[in-house]
Amino acid sequence: MQKELLQKKMQKNFFRMIIIPFVTLTLIFALFFGFFRFYMGHERKTAAIRDAKHILCLILDSQKVKLEHEFEKINTYAKILQQEHEHLFKYQHCDEKEFHFLKAKNGVFYANTPSGSSVCYPPYITIDKNKKIRALITQEMDKTFKTIIKNNYMIKHIYFIGFDGMIKIYPHKEKIYNLYDPLKQSRYQQNYTLANQINNQSRSILWSDPFFDSKTQSWMISVLIPIYNNNKLEGVTGLDIALKPVMQQLLTTKLPYNTEVLLINEQGTITALSPSLQKVLNIETDKLNIFKTNNKFLQKIVSSLKNEHATTFDFNHTQYITLHATIKDINSNIILVAKRENILATLHDILVTSIEMIVFMAVLFGIILIVFYFVAKKQFRRISSEIVDPILSLAKISANVEKYKGNIPYFRTQIAEIDTLSDNFKMMINNIYEKDLQLKSFNTQLIQEVQKATKDLQEKNKTINIIFDTLMEGVVLWNTQYKLIKANKVAVDIFKYEDEKDMIGKELFDFVPASEKENAQQALQQTKILPYEIQLFKKDGSTFPALVQGQDLYIGEVKHRLTTVLDITEIKEKEKQLLQQSKQAQMGEMINMIAHQWRQPLNAISAAAIRLSMLSSMQALTDEKTQEASKSIQEQCQKMSKTIDTFLNFARPSQKKELFNLQDTFNAVMDLMLTQLKNHNIEIEINLEDNLQLYGFADQLEQVIINILANARDAFDEIEQEEKKITITALQKDNEINICIEDNAGGIAPNVVDKIFNPYFTTKEQGKGTGIGLYMSLEIMRKSFNGDLIYKPRENGSCFFLICKEEKIDAATK
């Protein structure tokens, strides 16, 4: 078994060191050959496409030249006709014979010459002598018409349209009178309008747009020749040219690469198309506009017209190459379309040959590899046996090493390395035997020490559990899924459970009300969080305020969450009592303020009563004076009543937060304190931004402002100051409202500045201050308005900043 394993390992190394490099080199050679073939194939394809484009360009240019040459012949005929007809009308030569017109049912006057042309006049024209003479003059045109049509296969009709409405057509047209339609102009009348003095001021020969002739079922184009006699337009001579004969040779010629031909006019109508391409597209050329069709293939061709040179496009997984050229005389584009695969067809044999060569080389290398493998494997087995057999002998000795008790016999072979291995093996076994004896002794000692350490650890664990249970705070431990796995006795008592087992397995959010879940989730996202207040559930479903702190804790590599909980119900009650105590302490201030506020109205009422008494005793009392005194007494009583209402609003605590206007708050404070401040010669200035609103307890903010103003008033009493002034400024800043109350009453001594917000600390004489005013003011700003109260010294006084952060409230609250 051991021999087979060792041989397998050696065979694996043999395969890794010899076979794999050989196969790798073979693959590299094959990849190189394949890349070379691909590169050469790509270059051949590029060259073939380039040559094909060049050949197609030559074909396109050749056909364009041929077509333009044909149309140049027609231009020559047009110039000859123009000269001849202008000479004819200038000298008006004609045979002296009578010209007879027939009248059709639609009122058209016409005449037919079977070997010549047909002539007609519209029904609204009167046939007089001049009309007959013009008809005789135009008969001289027939000889030239006949010669031109006979010598040019493209020209199908020649016609003359006179300024007087005459239409002459060669060869003759039997029912020429049908040309006139009372509802629309004929094509001949439209051509006359196109070539007259207004639309053709240069008097040049014109080419019309291609049109489809329903009679011949083919596309045609007209050459329009204006005929002038001095400056008078006698008429327009026209030649109808059939495009199909012109294009027939190109459309039927077998072009290289099975190239297709397409001819479109300026408006995008297909005027000629290769039969094979027409069959593939299944279209009728006389009814298809290439610019408006939904045919995807033709839309691709339209896109190619935007390029000046040859372009390529893909359609149905096939790549096409298009070239186009403009035939200027007929305002049409001739387009050649060839498949890329047809161009590359000649390269197919080369590609097949390259693949065959690659397959042959792969088979050859495979055969060489197999032969090499079997030869090498035979040599490998012979060498491996010489190495493995001695090693197996050593393995047998090692299997019974215990019976030798360190006295291993020597082992000798014909291989120096094996002999060295045998010597080292004997030395190693002897050393192991000695170490084994030492290890047994050490193991016995280690067991004794572990037992002692275990006992010590159990004692320490008991001590830790005692400490854990005697902490003032409740401590709970959560696992990764936030299920409770450990709780001390304080936590069990806080949550009102019977014992720890009753709590184990509970989920964290079993203790958190729905309204507090968002705060708890935010806390859990932090590795460590500072203490924060939260409402928690007890077992009976009741809630209590708690101060909670959490921290992630790793036990081994598993993350846990350790949470400490402190029940602050009593602290909250004491805060309420302290707040009430602070408010009661200010009641004396309020009563004093009311006394100041009432003194003036009472004096006014007393004065009014005395005056009434005097007037009565002097018998000078009238109804008017009685009404005047009564009105004055009522006004003073209203002032006193308003003062009482303000005091009652302050004394009555708010039940819930409300949205209130800051201006109303300062008005209420001034109603209580303004008279007292004036009596102390204190000037007060209030600067508020318009419509500042806060969400919270308005009476608590009044309490803070009154407390600070009262402290400033008392500070002014302790110094000599000529100008006493308090300035209040309130403004909006981002999502905060900052209120600054600043005075010039000398400020607070630097050595006590850090203590002014401590409870029961006061700088006033004994009996004049409670020391809780600023402490409670700070608590109100932090808890009721999510803000702060900050003191900053000024050069001659103090400045208190009341920071109120806005809270998000729903629409119903607003």
C-alpha positions, 0 to 999 in steps of 0.5 A, a space after each residue: 500500500 505504501 509503495 503504491 502511494 509513494 509511486 503515485 506521488 512520484 508519478 504525479 511529480 513526473 507528470 507535473 515536471 515532464 508531461 505538463 511542460 510538454 503539453 503546455 509547449 504544444 498548446 502554446 505552439 497551437 495557439 500561436 499557429 491559430 493566432 497567426 492564421 487568424 491574423 492572416 485571415 483577418 488581413 486577407 479579409 480586410 484586403 479582399 473588402 478593400 479590393 471589392 470596394 475599389 472594384 465596385 467604385 470603378 463599376 459605379 463610376 463606369 455606369 455613371 459615366 455611361 448614363 450621363 453620356 446617354 443623357 448628354 445626347 438627349 441634351 444635344 437633341 434638346 438644344 437642336 430642337 430649341 434652335 429649330 423651333 425658335 427659327 420656325 416661329 421667327 419666320 413662321 414658314 408653313 404650307 398654304 393649305 387648310 387645317 381642319 379640327 374635329 370637336 370631341 364630346 368634351 368640347 376639345 378641338 383635335 386633329 390626328 395625322 397617323 404618320 405624324 403627330 396629334 394636335 388639340 386645343 382646350 374647349 374654352 379656346 376659339 379656333 380661328 385662323 391664327 390657331 390653324 396657322 400655328 397648327 400648320 407651322 408646328 407640323 414642320 416639327 414632325 420631321 425632326 421628331 421622327 428622326 430623333 425618336 428613330 435614332 434614340 431608343 430612350 425617347 418615347 414621346 416628343 410634344 409641344 405645349 403652346 402659350 395658347 393652350 395647344 398640345 401637340 404630341 408625336 407619335 400621334 395619340 388617337 384620343 388626345 382629347 382625353 388629356 383635358 380634365 376640367 377638374 385638374 391640370 394635365 401633366 403637359 400643362 404642369 410642364 408648361 408652367 414649370 418652364 415658363 418665364 416666371 419659374 424659369 427666368 434663365 430660359 434654360 433646358 430643364 429636367 422634370 422629376 421622374 414620373 410613373 407612366 401608367 400606360 407603359 408601366 414604367 418610370 419616365 422623365 421629361 426634358 423641357 425646352 422653352 421656345 422663345 420668339 424674341 422675348 415672347 414664349 411661344 411654348 415648351 417642347 418636351 421629350 419623354 424619356 423612359 428610364 427602364 431601357 437606360 437601366 436595363 443593361 446595368 440591371 441585367 448585367 451580372 456584376 461581381 460578388 452578385 452585386 444588386 443595383 437600385 435607382 431612386 429619384 430625389 423624392 426617394 421613389 424606387 425607379 429601377 431595381 435588380 429583379 433578384 433584389 425585387 424578388 427578395 424584398 417582395 416589393 413593387 417599385 412603382 408603389 414604394 418610397 424608400 424614405 417612407 417605407 417600413 422595410 428595415 433593409 431599405 431603411 438601412 440603405 437610406 442611412 448609407 446615403 448620408 455618407 459620401 463614400 462606401 459604407 457598411 451595415 448589418 441586416 438579419 445577421 448579414 453584413 452588406 456594403 453599399 456604394 452610391 453616386 448621383 446622376 446629376 441630369 435626372 436628380 437620381 441616385 444609383 446604389 450598389 449593394 453587395 453581401 460581405 460574405 459573397 466578397 469573402 467567399 474566395 477566402 473559404 478554401 484558405 480557411 478550410 486548409 488552415 483548419 485541416 493543417 491545425 487538426 493534422 498538427 494536433 493529431 501528430 503531437 498527440 501521437 508523439 505525446 502518447 509514445 513519449 508518455 509510455 516510454 517515460 513511464 516504463 523508465 519511471 517504474 524501474 527507477 521508482 522501484 529502486 527507491 521505494 523498496 528500501 523505503 518500505 523496509 524502513 517502514 516495516 521497522 518503524 511499524 514495530 519500533 516499540 519492540 526495539 526500545 530505542 535499539 534500531 538495527 542498521 539498514 544498508 542499501 546500494 543507494 547512499 541517500 537511503 543509507 543516510 536516511 536509515 542512519 537518521 531514522 535510527 537516531 530519530 527513533 532513539 531521540 523520540 523514545 527518550 522524549 516519550 519518557 519525558 513527555 509522559 512525566 510532563 503530562 502527569 505534571 500538566 494534568 495536576 496543574 490543569 486541575 488546580 487551574 480549573 478549581 481557581 477559575 471556578 472560584 473566580 467565576 463565582 466571585 464575578 457572578 457575585 459582582 455581576 449580581 450586586 451591581 446597581 445597574 441592570 446588566 443583560 447580554 444579547 446574542 447575535 440575533 438579539 435574544 437575551 442569554 444572560 441577566 443579573 438580579 438587578 435586571 430581573 428586579 427592574 423588569 419585574 420577572 421572577 428569575 433569570 430563566 424567565 427572561 432568557 430567550 426574550 427578544 430585545 424588542 419585547 422590552 421596547 415600545 413601538 414608539 421607541 423602536 426607531 431610537 433603539 434601532 439607531 443605537 444598535 447600529 453603533 458599536 458603542 453608545 453613550 447613555 440615553 433615555 428610553 421608555 421600556 416595558 416591564 413584564 406586566 406591560 407597564 412602561 418606565 423611564 430608563 437610562 440605557 447604555 450599550 456596547 458590542 462585546 466579542 466572546 471568542 469570535 462571536 459578537 454579542 451586545 452588552 446593555 446596562 439599564 438604570 431605572 430613573 423613575 425616582 430621578 424623573 419624579 425628583 426632577 418634576 418636584 425640582 421644576 415645581 419648586 423652581 416654579 414656586 420659588 418664582 411665584 414670589 417674584 410673580 406676586 411682587 410683579 403683580 403688586 408692581 403692576 397693580 399699584 398704578 391701576 389702584 392709584 388711578 382707581 383711588 384718584 377717580 373715587 376721591 374726585 367723584 367724592 369731591 365733586 359730589 360734596 361740591 354738588 358739581 357731579 354730572 352724568 358726564 363726569 360720572 361716566 368719565 370716572 367710571 370708564 377710567 375705573 373700568 380700564 384700570 380694572 381690565 389692566 389688573 384682570 389682564 395681569 391676573 390672567 397672565 399670572 394664571 397662565 404662567 402658574 398653570 402647567 402645560 399638559 402637552 407640547 403646542 405650536 406657539 408664537 415667540 412674540 406672544 411669549 415675550 408679550 406675556 413676559 413683558 405684561 408681568 415684568 415691564 413695570 418692575 423693570 421700569 421701576 428699577 430704571 432698566 431699559 429693555 429692547 426686544 428685536 424679534 424676526 417676524 413670525 417665529 414659531 416654536 413647538 414645545 411648552 410655552 410656559 416653560 420658555 416663559 419661566 426661563 426668560 423670566 428667571 434670566 431677566 430677574 437675575 439681571 434685575 438683581 445684578 443691577 441692584 448690586 452695582 452703581 450703573 447710570 444706564 441700565 439696559 437689557 437687549 433681547 434678540 431672537 432670530 432663525 438660523 437653519 433649523 434653530 431659533 437662537 434667543 440672546 438675552 444680554 445686559 450690562 450689569 457687570 457680569 459673573 465673577 470668573 471663579 464661579 462661572 463654571 458653577 452657575 448651572 449647578 443645583 442649589 448654587 447661588 451668588 446672592 445673599 442667604 435668603 434671596 436665592 434658591 440656587 435652582 433657577 439656572 439649573 432648571 432653566 438649563 434642564 428645560 432648554 435641553 429636555 423640552 426644546 432639544 436645545 441648550 442654555 449657554 453663558 458668555 461673558 461680555 465686556 460690561 455684563 452677561 449674555 445668555 444664549 437660549 438655543 431651541 431646535 425645531 422639532 418635526 411635527 405632523 400636519 394635525 399638530 400644526 
